[in-house]
Amino acid sequence: MLQKRPAPEHHCPLCSGPNGCAPALSGSFATPCWCQAQKIDAGARERVPAAQRGRACICQRCGTAAPPKK
């Protein structure tokens, strides 16, 4: 089922800081957001805990940073 409104998740699931999700703040997917203009690192998406995938947005710093060193 397609969500009609963005989830009100305002914290990054990776660093717990504010995620800067404009649609979550406005309550509308029609609101432009930083993530629409930048490529989100695939590794960052993979590090999102399974329970938060598709619900919580990654912040710009985590979504565009180099992956952590192993």
Buried (B, 14 or more C-beta within 10 A) or exposed (E): EEEEEBBEBBBBBBEEEEBBBBBBBBEEBEBEBBBEEEEBBEEBEEBBEEEBEEBBBBBBBBBBBEEEEE
